[in-house]
Amino acid sequence: MSREGHYHNPPLIPFLRMGHIGYFTAEIGLWSELHTYSGGLGVLAGDHVKSAADAGIDLIGVTLLYREGYGRQHIDQDGNQSESFAALDPADHLIDTGLELMLPLDGTTIYSRIWKVEVVGITGHVVPVYFLDTHHPKNSEYHRVLGARLYGGDDEVRIRQEYLLGVGGLRLLNLLRIELDGLHLNEGHCTFALLELLDKGWTRKDLEKKILFTTHTPVPAGHDRFNWDSVKAVLGDMLPEDAKQLVIDAGDPENGKKCSMSHLAVGLVEKVNAVSNLNAIVASGMYGETHIHPITNGVHHITWTSPTMAELYNNQLPNWQSDPTQLAYSGKLSDEDLLAAREKNRSIFRELVKASTGVELHKEKLTVGFARRFATYKRANLVFSDIERLREIAGGEIQFVFSGKAHPKDEGGKQLIRDIYGSAKQIEGEIPVAFLENYDMDTGLAITSGVDIWLNNPIRPLEASGTSGMKAAMNGVPNCSILDGWWPEGCQHGVNGWAIGESEDDRDDERDANNIYQVLEQEVLPAWRQRGTVWANIMRSSIATSARFTGARMITDYLRFYQSFKD
């Protein structure tokens, strides 16, 4: 069989004037039960697609189907995380296209079924998202389970998943006879698509003009690196002879020792963006002389506004769904109506926490929320650094709710969960602490709309964007955060939330913990004690700020690049 991958594939379609944009992503979060996402990267991809549908953009999403997902989280009474991997039936969620793809791999053929979702925008415009599924009866057992788990398996599994995504994704679009203007690659997992294009006759100048590559993470562990022999074994002649030099020239800190997927992508394209202003500055130090454009992430406002707040906006900001810039006019929201809506959300959330954890939250206490992937740089346990100091500040006035998953292989992240459980036991009866198990999109909406402030304390500048804070702001929940990710662009200290510290880039856990205690004691709690108009003003300002961090604004920024593909 030839490398066309499907026996009846036509040659790749040339660019036409009114084509589509292919959007490739290794994970995507469209709704909770479709567990093809792990955290911010995937949920952002879902928001990107939804926002493109709202804007009427001819985007085509391509991703992989993970029948076992990222794993369901289970936590015992001591905070030990375990995972289970119940398989979903894609027929319960997706449309079976009846198509299948064939690719050469490991000296044989791998077969992929093709499923899709049709994402319908607010005006009725449809953006399809296609899922490649290796659970096929003609596949060997190894190939059948290749796509079972998101970020599962070793490098040999991951490289084959990325081959299916990049090479298989392009051949799928060709099979569908999609007319392309260009491609948008969401992180380095998609890089092999570039090599497929070169193999089918595109020039490197085509790649420079027609491809946008988005880099998200400045954390080295977030970038896949594969042995060159493994890459060669999977790709064969598709691997350019100068691939290693491309990686080196793109600024790889390991000088091409392995194939860094992100650096290979940057070495082949011209248009590269990061996902906040600060992230762009950090990424500029990672990729040699490449100019990194800042496009700060945004969240899909319709998805991430709670029903209670949506009802308030419908009544008083009636065009907010079609025009989320209307959120900037949150000054129209009266104290009485805003406080009533927020109290309703707080009450719903207290009931959820009690039913889920047995922990009883108190109406009069300030609820601090912290929920995200439990990666070590996010320092989920930092607020418990000095238990005695916390007792002095928070006793009788503050309560905490945490949620988040550690990667099944991340022992450091799992230890953070154990640390939180241990700290909770030390202050039991004094400061309520709840941990919501199995963090997903539904939990994310509940917690970002149900707490009183949103805490974020990563090691600056390792937080690429921090979209959960945008969701909180949209629901009238002020951020209390280290000035990392999006928050340096959004923060008006004491007006719409609070900054922790002074933009320090060096890691100092003691200093940062003291800064958390200081801002809670001297600024957050005094405002909370006054409640009423004082707190309503902060919430209104938070909502107004969120108008600048919506998916609608984000997709407008990306549209400039998409339109440039036609030049």
Secondary structure, DSSP 8 states (H G I E B T S, - for coil): --TTSSTT--------TT-EEEEEES---SSTTS----SHHHHHHHHHHHHHHHHT--EEEEEE--TTBT-EEEE-TT--EEEE-----GGGTSEEEEEEEEEEETTEEEEEEEEEEEEE-TTS-EEEEEEEE---TTS-HHHHTTTSBTT-S-HHHHHHHHHIIIIIHHHHHHHTT--EEEEEEESGGGTHHHHHHHHTT--HHHHHHHEEEE-----GGGS-EE-HHHHHHHHGGGS-TTHHHHHHHTT-TTTTSSEEHHHHHHHH-SEEEESSHHHHHHHHTTSTT--EEE----B-HHHHS-HHHHHHHHHHSTTTTT-GGGGGGGGGS-HHHHHHHHHHHHHHHHHHHHHHH-----TTSEEEEEES---GGG-TTGGGS-HHHHHHHHTTTEEEEEE----TT-HHHHHHHHHHHHHHHHTTTTS-EEEESS--HHHHHHHHHHSSEEEE---TT--S--HHHHHHHHTT--EEEES-TTHHHH--BTTTEEEESS---S--HHHHHHHHHHHIIIIIHHHHHH-HHHHHHHHHHHHHHHTTSBHHHHHHHHHHHHHHTT-
